[in-house]
Amino acid sequence: MNSPQTQLLDMASDFVRLQHALLTTWLNANSGSHDLETLLDFPKQCTIGVDSQLWQATRHGLGVRFVGPSSRIVDVPFAVTHRDAFDPGRLFDFVVSHPPDYYQLLTRQREAFYTLFDTLVQSRLFTIEPDSLHRPLFAIRSD
């Protein structure tokens, strides 16, 4: 069985792959919309298909929330053009939207999750990539 750190890194990779596919599909489905900062010209809601599964997309604030099969959640709070970067709070939401046994060793307690996340940042397995407004986003180190 993998360590919690390895599980978190694997889960972050799953999340980033899915987020990238959802954002790409959502942006393509709304190709007539161009306001990528505030998203005001994007529809409030729509349904998209990714990997033969339907996802409900709901625009909120500066981001979009995707709800898919079994109520899985991928929420992008801002910076929709940063498809491979993520907010750790939204990564936690993704974890807890899965059945409890999906990520067995990962904690479902927010404080412990952030402690584990911080160890991966300190180990330089995640990098910080601020968006255009200098809000911190994280990415999986690729080298």
Backbone torsions as a table, in degrees:
resi	resn	phi	psi	omega
1	MET	NA	138.2	-177.6
2	ASN	-73.1	153.1	176.8
3	SER	-67.7	161.2	176.0
4	PRO	-57.8	-36.6	179.4
5	GLN	-64.3	-43.3	179.0
6	THR	-66.1	-40.9	177.9
7	GLN	-62.7	-40.9	179.6
8	LEU	-65.4	-40.9	177.9
9	LEU	-64.7	-42.6	177.5
10	ASP	-63.2	-43.9	-179.6
11	MET	-65.7	-39.7	176.5
12	ALA	-62.2	-38.6	177.2
13	SER	-63.9	-43.6	177.0
14	ASP	-59.6	-45.3	-178.5
15	PHE	-61.6	-47.6	-177.7
16	VAL	-64.0	-42.6	178.2
17	ARG	-59.8	-45.9	-178.9
18	LEU	-68.5	-44.4	178.5
19	GLN	-58.9	-43.3	179.4
20	HIS	-59.6	-47.3	-179.1
21	ALA	-64.7	-42.5	179.6
22	LEU	-64.5	-47.4	-179.7
23	LEU	-64.0	-42.2	179.3
24	THR	-61.2	-46.2	-179.9
25	THR	-65.1	-42.9	-179.7
26	TRP	-64.2	-44.8	178.9
27	LEU	-64.3	-41.2	178.3
28	ASN	-66.1	-38.0	179.4
29	ALA	-67.8	-22.1	-179.7
30	ASN	-118.4	44.3	-173.9
31	SER	-63.2	-17.5	176.8
32	GLY	-80.0	-9.3	178.8
33	SER	-93.6	139.2	-173.6
34	HIS	-128.2	-8.7	-177.2
35	ASP	-83.3	86.7	-175.3
36	LEU	-82.0	-4.5	178.2
37	GLU	-92.8	-51.0	-177.8
38	THR	-104.2	-14.7	177.6
39	LEU	63.1	18.3	-174.1
40	LEU	-65.2	-24.2	179.0
41	ASP	-95.2	8.7	173.9
42	PHE	-89.1	150.1	177.7
43	PRO	-65.1	149.8	179.4
44	LYS	-63.7	-39.1	179.9
45	GLN	-142.3	149.6	171.4
46	CYS	-162.2	167.5	177.8
47	THR	-116.0	133.8	178.3
48	ILE	-127.5	160.8	177.2
49	GLY	-114.2	129.2	176.5
50	VAL	-136.3	128.7	179.9
51	ASP	53.2	44.2	178.7
52	SER	61.6	24.3	177.6
53	GLN	-128.9	143.2	179.1
54	LEU	-89.0	137.9	178.7
55	TRP	-126.6	135.1	174.6
56	GLN	-89.9	123.3	178.8
57	ALA	-105.7	128.9	177.9
58	THR	-127.2	118.5	177.9
59	ARG	-73.8	137.6	177.8
60	HIS	-147.2	136.2	179.6
61	GLY	48.5	-120.2	179.1
62	LEU	-102.3	12.8	-174.8
63	GLY	-135.6	-167.4	-179.9
64	VAL	-144.3	141.0	179.9
65	ARG	-113.7	127.7	177.5
66	PHE	-107.7	130.2	175.3
67	VAL	-121.7	124.8	-174.9
68	GLY	-119.8	-157.2	-178.6
69	PRO	-53.6	141.0	179.9
70	SER	56.4	29.7	177.9
71	SER	61.5	26.8	174.2
72	ARG	-64.5	143.1	-174.8
73	ILE	-121.1	132.3	167.5
74	VAL	-128.7	110.1	-176.5
75	ASP	-115.1	123.3	178.2
76	VAL	-107.7	105.2	-172.0
77	PRO	-73.1	-24.6	-179.3
78	PHE	-169.6	175.8	175.0
79	ALA	56.9	57.6	-177.5
80	VAL	-66.2	-14.4	178.0
81	THR	-82.2	-11.4	177.0
82	HIS	-92.8	71.8	-170.8
83	ARG	-66.9	-22.4	-177.7
84	ASP	-105.9	10.5	178.5
85	ALA	-113.8	159.1	-175.2
86	PHE	-149.1	163.5	176.4
87	ASP	-101.6	130.2	-175.8
88	PRO	-61.1	-30.7	177.5
89	GLY	-65.2	-36.5	178.4
90	ARG	-74.1	-29.6	174.0
91	LEU	-64.6	-41.9	176.5
92	PHE	-61.1	-44.3	178.6
93	ASP	-59.2	-38.1	177.5
94	PHE	-62.6	-44.5	180.0
95	VAL	-60.4	-49.5	-175.1
96	VAL	-75.7	-9.7	175.9
97	SER	-82.5	-4.0	177.0
98	HIS	-96.4	160.1	175.0
99	PRO	-58.6	150.4	-175.5
100	PRO	-54.5	-31.0	-177.2
101	ASP	-86.9	-2.7	-176.1
102	TYR	-64.8	-47.9	175.6
103	TYR	-118.1	81.7	-166.2
104	GLN	-57.2	-44.8	-174.1
105	LEU	-87.0	-13.9	-177.6
106	LEU	-75.9	135.1	-179.9
107	THR	-72.4	147.5	175.7
108	ARG	-103.4	10.8	176.1
109	GLN	-96.6	123.8	-172.6
110	ARG	-55.5	-46.8	-176.8
111	GLU	-62.7	-45.0	179.3
112	ALA	-66.7	-35.6	176.8
113	PHE	-60.8	-46.5	-179.7
114	TYR	-65.0	-34.8	176.7
115	THR	-62.6	-45.5	177.9
116	LEU	-63.9	-43.0	178.8
117	PHE	-59.4	-44.4	-179.9
118	ASP	-60.9	-34.5	178.3
119	THR	-64.5	-35.0	178.0
120	LEU	-73.3	-33.2	175.1
121	VAL	-66.7	-45.7	179.5
122	GLN	-64.8	-30.4	176.7
123	SER	-79.8	-0.5	179.4
124	ARG	63.9	29.6	174.0
125	LEU	-86.4	-21.5	171.5
126	PHE	-116.7	144.6	176.6
127	THR	-116.9	156.5	177.8
128	ILE	-96.5	128.1	178.7
129	GLU	-129.0	93.8	-179.2
130	PRO	-65.3	148.4	175.5
131	ASP	-83.3	-171.3	-175.2
132	SER	-65.9	-19.4	177.5
133	LEU	-101.6	13.3	176.9
134	HIS	67.4	23.3	173.6
135	ARG	-80.7	136.0	-175.2
136	PRO	-74.4	129.2	170.8
137	LEU	-123.1	154.7	-179.7
138	PHE	-116.5	152.4	177.2
139	ALA	-137.8	156.1	177.0
140	ILE	-80.5	128.7	179.4
141	ARG	-59.7	130.2	-173.9
142	SER	-101.0	-5.8	-177.7
143	ASP	-98.6	NA	NA
